[in-house]
């Protein structure tokens, strides 16, 4: 039975929702199109799902929220066990019997067709359902799919059986005039932290509230490969004084010597911290290359460093005479406008990112050199806060005062505590609609497969 279209004043919202869902789906299909069936089916690391699992989870999450919970579909009111992230942890997903590529793509298309049919019958004006208000649940599903795109792209770097070949890739030339290590002064005082009412936000971004910082300095740009090479050349991976107890213990057990996917030029074997130090000291960035989903590429001095864990970021910051910013400091540097006293949804203002403001939306399948996006500068003068690389902060993931879980507990509340560190910003693989000054990412401090680097902070000299 075809759902009857509801004529109301929300036709523009309905059209916007449909366009947003179509755009994110097009990117999902573009990302997986060049990937072989073998690579889609395999679990390349216990830290990552088989890509087919991600596709199935995208479909079933959409079906759950936009059909089961909004429509008149008679089904279970939960995700199928096989695609439930809480019931089937990543480490077990390689053991699952998953549908093949064609079956999974068919399921995605079927669910989407049903979503759009039901959307025609939604009365946004008359509904008292909180999920419907301002199209909240549709943006929830859209951002969920976008976030899984980033996860899939993390997985593709682990695919060693083939070189990934996207249909399009933006090239970012080197930029002159940007000075690595340059700092921006941020005055002490209060500002409004969190997402403002009205626009979409996850529960952990809410409620907006006043927060206070002392005076501090923060990097105008993310820390670069060249700055990280300096840390390595000075023996940073062997200097116990730079590492926390937990960081040093884990580094030693894991045998870390460089960021993940880095290797001395032409070397495919494992290497020690002493060997890495020697190459960094004698040849600098020119002695290194990095493995990407697009193949092996030379290391660029002025690119933001990426694929380092929290412990590595913390040690490098200490070497540079600084520290990691708290997430409150990071958000103040990104969002606070000293001229108005207000906070911005994006560092540059109220409008979502475009290609000239930030490296988002999988434009370049990698980071851009510092200084590439001066138009995306925050009022305080920080650049590339959104895009390129997630940035580790020194803050544990915890609820804001007055936090209320919505629309389900498993999104945020189950992760609060002393295990997860907050990352801020966004990476080159992040959807522009997800990237905003208030967005909070989180992960274990040992994770390196994520697209993460950091920005230096220092206490201001009083």
C-alpha positions in Angstrom: 0.0 0.0 0.0 1.4 3.4 -1.0 1.6 6.0 1.7 -0.5 9.1 1.1 1.4 12.3 0.8 0.6 14.8 3.5 0.3 18.3 2.1 1.7 20.7 4.7 4.1 23.6 5.1 6.9 21.2 5.6 7.4 20.2 2.0 10.8 22.0 1.9 11.9 20.0 5.0 10.8 16.8 3.4 12.7 17.6 0.2 15.8 18.6 2.2 15.6 15.3 4.1 15.4 13.2 0.9 18.3 15.1 -0.7 20.5 14.6 2.4 19.8 10.9 2.5 20.5 10.6 -1.2 23.8 12.5 -0.9 25.1 10.4 1.9 24.1 7.2 0.2 25.8 8.2 -3.0 29.0 8.7 -1.1 28.7 5.3 0.6 28.3 3.6 -2.7 31.2 5.5 -4.2 33.5 4.5 -1.3 32.7 0.8 -1.6 32.5 0.5 -5.4 36.2 0.0 -6.1 36.6 -2.5 -3.3 36.8 -6.2 -4.3 34.4 -8.8 -2.9 37.2 -10.4 -1.0 38.1 -7.1 0.7 34.5 -6.4 1.5 34.0 -9.8 3.2 37.2 -10.0 5.2 37.8 -8.8 8.7 41.2 -7.1 8.3 41.6 -6.4 12.0 39.7 -7.3 15.2 39.5 -3.6 15.8 37.4 -3.1 12.6 34.3 -4.8 11.2 34.1 -6.5 7.8 32.9 -3.7 5.5 29.9 -5.8 4.6 28.9 -5.7 8.3 29.0 -1.9 8.2 26.8 -1.8 5.1 24.3 -4.2 6.8 24.3 -2.2 10.0 23.6 1.0 8.0 20.6 -0.6 6.4 19.1 -2.1 9.6 19.7 1.1 11.6 17.8 3.1 9.0 15.0 0.5 9.0 14.7 0.5 12.7 14.4 4.3 13.1 12.6 5.3 9.9 10.3 2.4 9.4 9.8 0.4 12.6 9.7 3.3 15.0 8.0 5.8 12.7 5.9 3.6 10.4 3.4 0.8 10.7 5.9 -2.0 10.0 5.3 -5.1 12.1 8.8 -6.1 13.1 10.9 -6.5 16.2 11.7 -3.1 17.7 15.4 -3.7 17.8 18.3 -4.3 15.4 18.8 -7.9 14.3 21.5 -9.5 16.5 24.0 -9.9 13.7 23.9 -6.1 13.1 23.6 -4.9 16.7 26.9 -3.3 17.7 26.3 -4.0 21.4 25.4 -7.7 21.0 28.0 -8.5 18.4 31.3 -6.8 19.2 33.8 -6.0 16.5 36.1 -8.8 17.5 33.4 -11.4 16.6 32.1 -10.0 13.4 34.6 -11.8 11.3 32.9 -15.1 12.4 29.5 -14.0 11.1 27.8 -15.4 8.0 27.0 -12.2 6.1 25.0 -11.6 2.9 27.2 -11.0 -0.2 27.7 -7.6 -1.9 24.7 -7.8 -4.2 22.3 -8.9 -1.4 23.6 -6.2 0.9 23.2 -3.5 -1.8 19.7 -4.7 -2.5 18.8 -4.5 1.2 20.1 -0.9 1.4 18.0 0.0 -1.7 14.9 -1.7 -0.3 15.1 0.0 3.0 15.7 3.4 1.4 12.7 3.0 -0.9 10.5 2.3 2.1 12.0 5.2 4.0 11.1 7.6 1.2 7.6 6.2 0.8 6.9 6.6 4.5 8.5 10.1 4.5 5.7 11.3 2.1 3.2 10.5 4.8 4.9 12.3 7.7 3.1 15.4 9.0 5.9 17.4 10.5 3.5 20.2 11.4 1.0 18.2 13.4 3.2 15.4 14.9 3.9 15.6 18.6 6.6 12.9 18.2 9.9 14.4 19.4 11.7 12.2 16.9 9.9 14.1 14.1 10.6 17.6 15.3 12.7 19.5 12.8 13.5 16.1 11.1 15.6 15.0 14.1 15.4 11.3 13.4 16.2 11.6 9.7 19.4 13.6 10.5 20.2 10.9 13.1 20.1 8.3 10.4 22.0 10.4 7.9 24.8 11.2 10.3 24.9 7.6 11.4 25.6 6.5 7.8 28.2 9.2 7.4 30.0 8.1 10.5 30.2 4.5 9.2 31.7 5.9 6.0 34.6 7.1 8.0 34.9 3.7 9.8 34.9 2.0 6.4 37.7 4.3 5.2 39.7 3.4 8.3 39.3 -0.2 7.4 40.4 0.3 3.8 43.9 1.3 5.0 44.2 -2.1 6.5 43.4 -3.8 3.1 46.8 -5.1 2.0 45.6 -7.2 -0.9 44.9 -4.3 -3.2 45.3 -0.6 -3.7 42.1 1.3 -3.4 41.3 3.5 -6.4 38.6 6.2 -5.9 37.0 7.7 -8.9 37.9 11.3 -7.8 40.5 12.8 -5.5 41.2 16.4 -4.7 44.9 17.4 -4.7 46.2 19.8 -2.0 49.3 21.7 -3.0 51.8 22.9 -0.5 51.0 26.3 1.1 53.6 29.0 2.0 53.2 31.4 4.8 51.8 29.0 7.5 54.2 28.6 10.4 54.2 25.3 12.2 54.2 25.7 16.0 52.6 29.2 15.9 50.4 29.8 18.9 47.2 31.8 19.5 46.5 33.5 22.9 43.1 32.8 24.4 42.0 35.0 27.4 40.5 33.7 30.6 36.7 33.8 31.0 33.4 32.1 30.5 31.8 31.1 27.3 28.8 29.0 26.2 29.8 25.4 25.6 27.7 22.8 23.8 25.1 22.8 21.0 22.6 25.6 20.8 18.9 24.6 20.8 17.2 24.1 17.4 19.9 22.6 15.3 20.6 18.8 15.3 23.0 17.6 18.0 23.7 14.4 19.8 22.7 14.0 23.5 26.3 14.3 24.7 26.6 17.8 23.1 23.7 19.0 25.3 22.6 21.0 27.2 24.4 24.2 26.3 25.9 25.7 29.4 28.5 28.2 30.7 32.1 26.9 31.1 35.2 28.7 32.3 38.9 28.6 31.3 42.0 30.3 32.5 44.2 32.0 30.0 46.0 29.6 27.6 47.7 29.3 24.3 46.7 26.9 21.6 48.2 26.0 18.2 47.1 28.0 15.2 47.4 24.7 13.3 47.4 21.0 14.1 50.9 19.6 14.9 52.6 18.6 11.6 54.6 15.6 10.4 57.7 17.8 10.5 57.2 18.7 14.2 56.5 15.1 15.0 59.7 14.1 13.2 61.6 16.5 15.5 60.1 14.5 18.5 61.2 11.2 17.0 64.7 12.5 16.1 65.2 13.7 19.7 64.5 10.2 21.0 60.9 10.8 21.9 59.9 7.2 21.7 62.8 6.2 24.1 62.6 9.1 26.6 60.7 7.8 29.6 60.3 11.3 31.0 57.9 12.3 28.2 55.4 9.5 28.8 52.8 8.8 31.4 53.1 5.5 33.3 50.2 3.9 31.3 51.4 5.4 28.0 55.0 4.1 28.5 53.8 0.7 29.5 51.5 0.3 26.5 54.2 1.8 24.1 56.7 -0.7 25.3 54.3 -3.7 25.0 53.2 -2.6 21.6 56.7 -1.8 20.4 55.8 1.6 19.0 58.4 3.5 17.1 56.5 5.8 14.8 52.9 6.7 13.9 50.8 3.9 12.5 51.4 3.3 8.8 54.7 5.2 8.8 57.9 3.3 7.7 61.4 4.3 6.6 61.5 4.8 2.9 61.7 1.5 1.1 61.5 -0.6 4.2 58.7 -3.2 4.6 60.0 -5.0 7.7 59.4 -4.0 11.3 61.8 -1.4 12.8 62.9 -0.4 16.2 62.6 3.0 18.0 66.4 3.4 17.7 66.2 2.8 13.9 63.3 5.2 13.6 65.2 7.8 15.6 68.2 7.4 13.3 66.2 7.9 10.1 64.4 10.9 11.6 67.6 12.5 12.7 69.6 11.9 9.5 66.9 12.4 6.8 64.0 14.1 8.4 60.6 13.7 6.8 62.3 12.9 3.5 63.3 9.5 4.9 59.8 8.4 5.6 56.8 7.2 3.6 53.4 6.2 4.8 50.9 3.5 3.8 47.5 4.7 2.8 44.4 3.1 1.1 45.7 4.7 -2.1 49.1 3.0 -1.8 52.5 4.1 -0.4 53.1 7.9 -0.4 56.0 10.1 0.6 55.6 11.9 3.9 55.0 15.6 3.6 56.5 17.9 6.2 53.7 20.4 6.5 50.8 17.9 6.6 49.1 17.4 10.0 50.3 14.3 11.7 47.7 11.6 11.8 47.3 8.0 13.1 48.8 8.6 16.5 47.2 7.5 19.8 46.5 9.7 22.8 49.7 8.6 24.5 51.9 9.5 21.6 50.1 12.9 21.3 50.6 13.5 25.0 54.3 12.6 24.9 55.0 14.8 21.8 53.1 17.7 23.4 55.3 17.4 26.5 58.4 17.3 24.3 57.3 20.6 22.7 57.0 22.2 26.1 53.2 22.1 26.2 50.3 19.8 26.7 47.1 18.6 25.1 44.2 21.1 25.4 41.1 20.2 27.5 38.0 19.8 25.4 36.7 23.0 27.0 39.7 24.9 25.8 39.5 23.4 22.3 35.8 24.4 22.0 36.5 27.9 23.2 39.3 28.3 20.6 36.9 27.0 17.9 33.6 28.6 18.8 33.9 31.6 21.0 33.6 35.0 19.4 35.2 37.7 21.6 33.5 40.5 19.6 30.0 39.2 20.4 30.6 37.0 23.4 28.6 34.3 21.7 29.6 30.9 20.4 29.5 29.8 16.8 28.2 26.4 15.5 31.3 26.3 13.1 34.6 28.2 13.6 33.8 30.4 10.6 30.1 31.1 11.5 26.7 29.6 11.2 26.8 28.0 7.7 27.9 24.4 7.1 31.4 23.9 5.6 32.0 24.2 1.9 35.1 22.9 0.0 36.9 26.2 0.5 36.5 26.2 4.3 37.6 22.8 5.4 38.9 19.4 4.2 35.9 17.3 4.8 33.6 14.9 2.9 36.4 12.6 1.7 37.6 15.3 -0.7 41.2 14.3 -0.9 41.4 10.9 0.8 44.0 12.4 3.1 45.0 15.5 4.9 45.8 18.9 3.5 48.9 21.0 4.4 48.5 23.5 7.2 47.4 26.9 5.9 45.2 25.4 3.2 41.9 26.8 4.6 42.4 30.4 5.9 38.7 31.0 5.2 37.9 28.5 7.9 39.7 30.4 10.6 38.0 30.8 14.0 37.5 34.3 15.5 40.5 33.8 17.7 42.7 32.8 14.7 42.9 29.0 14.8 42.8 27.2 11.4 41.8 23.7 10.3 39.8 23.0 13.5 37.3 21.0 11.5 38.6 18.6 8.8 42.0 16.9 8.1 42.4 15.2 11.5 40.5 14.5 14.7 42.4 16.1 17.7 43.1 14.4 21.0 42.2 16.3 24.1 43.1 15.6 27.7 39.5 15.2 28.8 37.7 12.0 29.7 34.4 11.4 28.0 31.8 12.5 30.6 28.3 14.0 30.6 27.6 17.7 30.6 25.6 19.1 33.6 22.0 18.2 33.1 22.7 15.5 30.5 19.7 13.4 29.3 20.1 10.4 27.1 18.2 10.7 23.9 17.0 9.0 21.8 18.7 5.9 23.2 21.1 5.1 26.0 23.6 3.2 24.0 24.8 6.2 22.0 26.6 8.1 24.7 25.8 7.1 28.3 27.3 3.6 28.2 30.7 5.1 27.3 31.0 7.7 30.0 33.6 7.0 32.6 37.4 6.7 32.9 38.2 4.6 29.7 37.5 7.0 26.8 39.3 10.2 25.9 37.6 12.9 23.9 38.6 13.9 20.4 37.5 17.2 18.9 37.2 18.6 15.4 36.8 16.3 12.4 38.9 14.5 9.9 39.2 14.5 6.1 36.8 11.5 6.1 34.1 13.3 8.2 30.8 14.4 6.7 30.4 18.2 6.7 27.1 17.8 8.4 28.7 15.9 11.3 31.5 18.4 11.7 30.7 21.2 14.1 32.4 23.0 17.0 30.3 21.2 19.6 30.7 17.6 18.3 32.4 15.2 20.7 34.1 12.1 19.5 35.7 9.6 21.8 37.9 6.5 21.8 40.4 4.4 23.8 43.7 6.2 24.4 45.6 3.4 22.6 43.7 3.7 19.3 45.8 4.6 16.2 43.7 3.4 13.2 41.5 6.4 13.6 42.3 9.6 11.7 43.6 11.4 14.8 46.4 13.9 15.6 46.5 16.8 18.0 46.9 20.5 18.6 49.4 21.9 21.1 48.3 23.9 24.1 50.3 25.7 26.8 49.4 27.6 30.0 49.6 31.3 29.5 52.4 33.1 31.2 50.8 35.2 33.9 
